[in-house]
Amino acid sequence: MQAYFDHNATTRIDQRVLEAMLPYLTDEYGNASSRHDLGTRARRAINRAREQVAAVVGVQPAQVVFVSGGTEANNLFTRGAAAYLKPTQVAVSAIEHPCVMKPALDLARSGWSVRKLRVGAEGFLDLGDAGEALSVPTGAVSVMLANNETGVIQPVREVAEMARAAGAWMHTDAVQALGKIAVSFEGLGVHAMTLSAHKIYGPKGAGALVIDKRLQLKPVIHGGGHEGGLRSGTENVPAIVGFGAACELAANRLDHVARHTGLLRERLDAGLARLGAGIFGRDAPRIPNTTYFAFENIDGETLVIELNKAGFAVASGAACSSTSTDPSTTLLAMGVEPELARGAVRVSFGVTNTPEQVEQLVSSLSTVVARLRQLAAVAV
Ligand code: PLP
């Protein structure tokens, strides 16, 4: 069995989550809009999930809009806000996931100016630059809570204060933060927040945009008016039920998961230091499960392939969906040289990983890196 160290890409569904979902994949197949008993039970299951999702980030259930995942939630905020507001500026951090960055850049076609907010060398947002950016009329701001590659936790609360003062709507993509650090909608002072089920031991294909009810978003998907008119389409009841169960689980075991993965990360970082790797964002606040590193003159893709052969699942570059070999835009935004950025490898721990697996990974890294260096020396 491979040691799976790619939990920022996705997680294995938890058995308890699966069991909560199973009835809705079999006997309880009703359409939640139907008025008969089967439909009513499906509606009740969605309502319960809405409460569970709301509770994990401390909001009212009515603030939760179920969608198909993080990608859709980010598109809904960006496009939905822009369709309601009069075009001014949209400001997004330079390290956003493509599902924020691309819809934001697309707004340029409808009269918006798009401002990328800078990050420093550690991958932490430059608050001075954000302040400057928000000195011109701005409709919407989006800054992720934790970066999917570096794991660096961003100063969302501080930016939200600035955004509010500037009269802009503030959104945060909290997909990589949920289940790893405490996430409070109110505490962050945001108007909208994106969540995804499959990063927290839930099913793929469910997520939410959590919104301040005063926000007047326009829907992106039109139809029967589900989810308060914001997201039409027959609800994916099993996935929504699984998302709710995963949120409850995440809340109940947050401390354990954070402590457990944090100890594994400490071990790995110590091993990486011994082997001479550089860790991106090492001195910034990071979610506890993530380390992003590179060895000079060693290609990240090659390292990932070699580690895969040795029994370890890790990621290179942005990894969630990218098939491109371009260096990571996050690392380039941090001012990392493209050559070093091409060496980037990400390890993201989860609740089932063990210290022994980490020791084995460090030992394999040592062997593989030495071999690749030898091959490179022969080739010169
Ligand atoms: N936002 C971030 C920061 C992510 O890491 C990801 C997935 O990798 C997404 C959004 C997209 O979420 P989903 O896979 O649920 O569409």
Boltz pocket constraint, residues with backbone or C-beta under 6 A from the ligand:
constraints:
  - pocket:
      binder: B
      contacts: [[A, 8], [A, 9], [A, 68], [A, 69], [A, 70], [A, 71], [A, 72], [A, 74], [A, 97], [A, 99], [A, 144], [A, 146], [A, 147], [A, 148], [A, 173], [A, 175], [A, 176], [A, 195], [A, 196], [A, 197], [A, 198], [A, 206], [A, 207], [A, 320]]
      max_distance: 6.0
